[in-house]
Amino acid sequence: MAHSFADLALAVVASYTGRDPTFAARVDFWVNFFQNKDITTITTDDVEDGIDALVKRGKIKVSTTAQGVTKTLTGQPLSPATVNRHVACLGTVFKELRRRRLLPRGFASPMRGVSRMEEGPGRTVSVTLDDVKRLIAACRVSRNVSSQHSWQWLVLPAGAAER
């Protein structure tokens, strides 16, 4: 029995309990790309074509108004990290479907062989002693119990470095 990608992916989204609040929106891209294609016929080349389409589409600005949600293309490129997060969400869909035994037993994931985009080195933030003092003071007056104790984890390594 053939199952469409859209049906199975939306089932995964409906039961998703992970920490990524944008998971559904990222999977929505793949649902729109693959639509009702039989999930067992999706290949690595199809995934690569989807990545190319995502990069070509670029950034989308989402606006919420009284009339509803509007999505507007900005013409700006997506960062490599954003593209990689979309690919990771697709991988999560296939992993969850395999875990729930909704894929045939011998099914080879099309995510095998999909390359990730090269990401930048990130950013380095320098923290001054005044920054640390302000953070500790903010933690001390916070009503959040976990932040009252977390300043100790910040101070211990900083204090050890001064010795």
C-alpha positions in Angstrom: 0.0 0.0 0.0 1.4 3.4 -1.1 1.6 6.1 1.5 2.1 9.7 0.5 4.9 11.7 2.0 2.5 14.5 3.0 0.2 12.1 5.0 3.0 10.5 6.9 5.0 13.7 7.5 1.9 15.4 8.9 1.3 12.5 11.2 4.9 12.9 12.6 4.3 16.7 13.0 1.0 16.0 14.9 2.8 13.8 17.4 6.1 15.8 17.6 7.2 16.4 21.2 10.6 17.8 20.6 12.0 21.2 21.6 12.2 22.8 18.1 9.2 25.2 17.8 9.8 25.6 14.1 9.7 21.9 13.3 6.3 22.0 11.8 7.1 25.0 9.6 10.3 23.3 8.3 8.5 20.0 7.6 5.8 22.1 5.8 8.4 23.0 3.2 9.1 19.3 2.6 5.4 18.5 2.5 4.9 21.2 -0.2 7.9 20.0 -2.1 7.1 16.2 -2.1 3.3 16.6 -1.8 1.6 13.3 -2.4 4.7 11.4 -3.7 4.9 7.8 -2.5 7.3 8.0 0.4 9.1 4.8 -0.7 10.0 6.3 -4.0 11.8 9.3 -2.6 15.5 9.1 -3.4 18.6 11.0 -2.3 18.5 12.9 -5.6 15.0 14.0 -4.7 16.2 15.3 -1.4 19.1 17.2 -3.1 16.6 18.7 -5.5 14.5 19.8 -2.5 17.6 21.4 -1.0 18.3 23.2 -4.3 14.7 24.5 -4.4 14.9 25.7 -0.7 18.1 27.6 -1.5 16.6 29.1 -4.6 13.5 30.1 -2.7 15.4 32.1 -0.1 14.1 33.7 3.1 10.4 34.1 3.8 9.0 36.8 6.1 6.0 35.6 8.0 3.5 38.3 9.1 0.5 37.7 11.3 -2.5 40.1 11.0 -6.2 40.0 11.8 -6.8 38.6 8.4 -4.4 35.7 9.0 -0.8 34.7 8.3 1.0 35.9 5.2 4.3 34.7 3.9 6.4 37.0 1.7 9.6 36.1 -0.2 12.3 38.6 0.9 14.8 37.9 -1.9 17.5 37.2 0.7 19.5 34.0 0.7 19.1 31.4 3.5 22.1 30.8 5.7 23.7 27.4 5.4 22.7 26.7 9.0 19.1 27.3 8.2 19.3 24.9 5.2 21.0 22.3 7.4 18.1 22.6 10.0 15.6 22.0 7.2 17.6 18.9 6.2 17.7 17.7 9.8 14.0 18.0 10.2 13.5 15.9 7.1 15.8 13.3 8.6 13.8 13.4 11.8 10.6 12.6 9.8 12.2 9.5 8.3 13.7 8.4 11.6 10.3 8.7 13.4 8.6 6.9 10.6 11.1 4.0 10.8 10.8 4.0 14.6 7.0 3.7 14.3 7.3 1.0 11.7 5.5 3.0 9.1 8.2 2.4 6.5 8.8 -1.0 4.8 11.4 -3.1 6.6 14.1 -2.9 3.9 13.6 0.8 3.2 16.8 2.7 2.8 16.6 6.3 4.0 17.1 8.8 1.2 18.9 10.9 3.8 22.0 8.7 3.4 24.5 10.5 1.2 22.9 13.9 1.6 25.6 16.4 2.2 25.3 19.3 4.6 26.2 22.8 3.7 29.4 24.2 5.1 28.6 26.6 8.0 30.6 29.5 9.2 32.8 29.4 12.3 30.1 31.1 14.4 30.9 34.0 16.6 33.2 34.6 19.5 31.9 36.8 22.3 34.3 38.4 24.7 33.0 38.9 28.2 34.5 41.5 30.5 34.7 41.3 34.3 32.0 44.0 34.5 29.7 41.9 32.3 30.2 39.0 34.7 29.5 41.2 37.7 26.3 42.5 36.1 25.1 39.0 35.2 25.7 37.8 38.8 23.8 40.8 40.2 20.9 40.0 37.8 20.9 36.4 38.9 20.8 37.4 42.6 17.7 39.5 42.2 15.9 37.2 39.8 12.9 35.3 41.1 13.8 32.4 38.9 15.3 29.8 41.3 17.4 28.1 38.6 19.1 31.4 37.6 19.9 32.1 41.3 22.0 28.9 41.3 23.3 29.1 37.8 25.6 32.1 38.5 27.7 29.8 40.6 28.5 27.7 37.5 29.5 30.9 35.7 31.7 32.2 38.5 33.5 29.0 39.3 35.3 28.7 35.9 35.9 32.4 35.8 37.4 32.4 39.3 39.5 29.4 38.5 40.9 31.2 35.4 42.0 34.2 37.6 44.2 32.0 39.8 
